[in-house]
Amino acid sequence: MTHRNSMRITEVERCLLCVLILREIAPGEWNEIEGQLSDYVWRGADHAVVYEAIVRARKCDPKRWREQLPAQTTRMGFPDVDWNVLYEPTPPITGEVQPHGLIRELKLAANRQA
């Protein structure tokens, strides 16, 4: 059961990262999301790196931050992040998937695993 839960957590993490990259998120909502994730321990090593790159890139150039993600992860020492799985999610992210719901799901799953 723990292995299945770990796999589910990494799937939800990937989905959340896709949403954070592909959706327009207003600065106020972004601040809420960043606050909610401030104490979250990412299970996927690449996921932690990608999230940190998102945080850094959004602060540097809010209008072009998505273009900066690969360069940001390279500067962080992680040049081999597979961006295809984040820019072309499978299954496609629908309008119903909300970041706050995914964050709640992550935290619930992490608490069950602890």
PyMOL commands that set and color helices and strands:
alter all, ss='L'
color gray80, all
select helices_A, chain A and resi 2-22+27-36+45-60+65-75+84-87+99-113
alter helices_A, ss='H'
color red, helices_A
deselect
rebuild
show_as cartoon
